[in-house]
Amino acid sequence: MHSNNGEGNGSGHGIWQEPEERGPEEIDASKGFEQTDVRVTGIVVFLGSLAFFVVVTAFLCYGIGKVINSELNREDGPNTKWTKTADLRDLGNLPNNPELQNKVAVLAHGFPSPRVQTDDGNEDTAELHAREDLLLNNYSWADRSKGKVRIPIERAMELIAQRGLPVAPAVQQAPLMAGDQQPQVTGPLTNGFARTSYELEQARIRAAEEARPEPK
């Protein structure tokens, strides 16, 4: 019998042991504050990475700007007697042209309709109704040269009630051309429905049979 307690056994076979159960770590709260120091390694690594990223980004942006400017200069070509490089920052704010300002003011005051409403009291609608009421309830000239006058709507209603609505004149027929005849209507054009081609054919056959003389 071989002992399996692992003592003095050089065979290399390990013995499985159950892990020791560890309870929660005991914290000494007698002093009332954290007793361990903060680990500054992580903070230093983060700040160093951030600074490296900012520097790399700045150099990258500078390089991209130089490449874009060199490409624009290549497309523009070298300066001649007609062109020169100017720094707009040295010019400052250019004064506006008075004539241009006047044109802008005219365009602003003469902006085409419909304009944006500047009031919330329906003043435009009230003015429109006031003008309509003025035309509807008073006499005014419609066309002074032809003697046409607008009359109040109440008076117009009274005249229509007395005289009735005007009747359109009869349509004047143009004179007949050579070979034309005046159409004569001998019966109603329809009796309320339209006949089919089959019904018209049957009616024509019956009319022909009725018109046929009877044999003696």
C-alpha positions in Angstrom: 0.0 0.0 0.0 1.3 3.5 -1.0 0.6 6.4 1.1 -1.1 9.3 -0.7 -0.4 12.0 1.9 2.3 13.6 -0.3 5.1 13.5 2.3 8.5 12.4 1.0 6.9 11.4 -2.4 9.2 12.3 -5.3 6.8 11.1 -8.0 5.8 14.7 -8.9 2.1 14.0 -8.5 0.4 17.0 -6.7 -2.2 16.7 -4.2 -5.4 18.7 -4.7 -6.4 20.9 -1.8 -9.5 22.9 -1.3 -8.9 26.7 -1.5 -9.0 28.5 1.8 -12.1 30.6 2.3 -11.3 34.2 2.9 -13.7 36.5 4.5 -14.1 40.2 3.8 -11.0 42.3 4.4 -11.1 44.0 7.7 -10.8 47.8 7.5 -9.5 49.8 10.4 -12.0 52.7 10.6 -10.8 53.9 14.0 -9.0 56.9 12.6 -12.0 58.0 10.5 -10.1 58.7 7.2 -8.5 56.8 4.3 -5.0 55.6 5.4 -3.6 54.6 2.0 -2.0 57.1 -0.4 -3.4 57.9 -3.8 -1.7 56.2 -6.8 -0.3 59.0 -8.9 1.0 56.6 -11.6 -2.3 56.5 -13.5 -2.8 60.2 -13.3 0.7 60.9 -14.7 0.1 58.4 -17.5 -3.2 60.0 -18.5 -1.8 63.6 -18.4 1.3 62.5 -20.4 -0.9 60.7 -23.0 -3.2 63.8 -23.3 -0.2 66.1 -23.8 1.3 63.8 -26.5 -2.1 63.7 -28.3 -2.4 67.5 -28.3 1.1 68.0 -29.6 0.7 65.4 -32.4 -2.7 66.9 -33.4 -1.1 70.4 -33.5 1.7 69.3 -35.8 -0.8 67.3 -38.0 -3.0 70.4 -38.4 0.0 72.6 -39.2 1.2 70.1 -41.8 -2.2 69.8 -43.5 -2.5 73.7 -43.6 0.9 73.9 -45.3 0.0 71.3 -47.9 -3.3 73.1 -48.7 -1.6 76.5 -49.0 1.1 75.1 -51.2 -1.5 73.5 -53.5 -3.4 76.8 -53.7 -0.3 78.7 -54.5 0.6 76.2 -57.2 -2.8 76.6 -58.8 -2.7 80.5 -58.6 0.8 80.6 -60.1 3.5 83.2 -59.3 2.7 86.8 -58.7 2.9 89.2 -61.7 2.6 92.9 -62.2 -1.2 92.5 -62.2 -1.4 90.5 -59.0 0.1 90.6 -55.6 -0.4 88.9 -52.2 -2.3 91.0 -49.7 -3.0 90.3 -46.1 -6.7 91.1 -45.5 -6.0 91.6 -41.8 -4.1 94.8 -42.6 -7.0 96.2 -44.5 -9.3 96.2 -41.5 -13.1 96.7 -41.8 -13.9 98.3 -45.2 -16.5 101.1 -45.1 -19.7 100.5 -46.9 -20.5 102.3 -50.1 -23.2 105.0 -49.5 -24.8 104.3 -52.8 -25.0 100.6 -52.0 -26.5 101.4 -48.6 -29.2 103.5 -50.3 -30.0 100.6 -52.7 -30.3 98.2 -49.8 -32.6 100.6 -48.0 -34.8 100.9 -51.1 -35.0 97.2 -51.4 -35.8 96.7 -47.8 -38.7 99.3 -47.9 -40.0 98.0 -51.2 -39.9 94.3 -50.5 -42.6 92.5 -52.5 -45.7 91.1 -50.9 -46.5 89.0 -49.0 -44.4 90.4 -46.3 -43.8 89.0 -42.8 -46.5 90.1 -40.5 -45.2 92.6 -37.9 -48.3 92.8 -35.7 -50.4 90.2 -33.9 -53.6 92.2 -33.8 -54.9 91.4 -37.3 -54.6 95.0 -38.3 -54.3 94.2 -42.0 -57.5 92.2 -41.9 -59.3 95.0 -40.0 -58.1 97.5 -42.6 -59.3 95.3 -45.5 -62.7 94.9 -43.9 -62.9 98.7 -43.4 -62.2 99.3 -47.1 -64.7 96.7 -48.1 -67.4 98.2 -45.9 -66.6 101.7 -47.3 -67.2 100.4 -50.8 -70.3 98.4 -49.9 -72.2 101.0 -47.8 -71.5 104.2 -49.7 -71.7 105.8 -53.2 -68.5 106.0 -55.2 -67.3 106.3 -58.7 -66.6 103.0 -60.5 -65.6 104.7 -63.8 -66.1 108.5 -63.9 -65.4 108.7 -67.6 -68.2 106.3 -68.4 -70.5 107.5 -65.7 -70.5 104.3 -63.7 -71.3 104.7 -60.1 -71.2 102.2 -57.2 -74.3 102.2 -55.0 -74.7 100.8 -51.5 -75.4 97.1 -51.3 -78.7 97.7 -49.4 -80.0 99.9 -52.3 -78.8 97.4 -54.9 -80.8 94.6 -53.1 -83.9 96.8 -53.1 -83.6 97.5 -56.8 -83.2 93.8 -57.6 -86.2 93.0 -55.5 -88.3 95.5 -57.4 -87.0 94.9 -61.0 -85.7 91.4 -60.8 -82.5 90.1 -62.2 -81.5 91.2 -65.7 -82.2 88.7 -68.5 -79.5 87.9 -70.9 -80.4 88.9 -74.5 -81.2 86.2 -77.0 -78.3 84.8 -79.0 -78.3 86.2 -82.5 -77.9 83.5 -85.0 -75.6 84.0 -87.9 -77.1 84.0 -91.4 -77.2 80.6 -93.1 -74.7 79.8 -95.7 -75.5 78.5 -99.2 -77.0 75.0 -99.0 -77.7 75.2 -95.3 -81.1 74.6 -93.8 -82.7 75.7 -90.6 -82.9 72.7 -88.2 -86.5 71.8 -87.3 -87.2 70.0 -84.0 -90.3 67.9 -84.4 -90.2 66.1 -81.1 -88.3 65.8 -77.9 -84.7 65.1 -78.3 -84.7 62.5 -75.6 -87.2 60.7 -73.4 -84.9 60.5 -70.4 -82.5 57.8 -71.5 -80.3 57.0 -74.4 -81.1 54.0 -76.6 -78.5 51.5 -77.5 -77.5 50.7 -81.1 -79.4 47.4 -80.9 -82.6 49.2 -79.8 -82.2 51.7 -82.6 -81.8 48.9 -85.1 -84.9 47.1 -83.9 -86.9 50.4 -84.0 -85.7 51.0 -87.6 -86.8 47.4 -88.6 -90.3 47.8 -87.0 -90.7 51.2 -88.8 -89.8 49.6 -92.1 -92.3 46.7 -91.5 -95.1 49.1 -90.6 -94.4 51.2 -93.7 -94.5 48.0 -96.0 -97.9 47.7 -97.8 -100.0 44.7 -96.9 -100.5 42.1 -99.6 -104.1 41.9 -101.1 
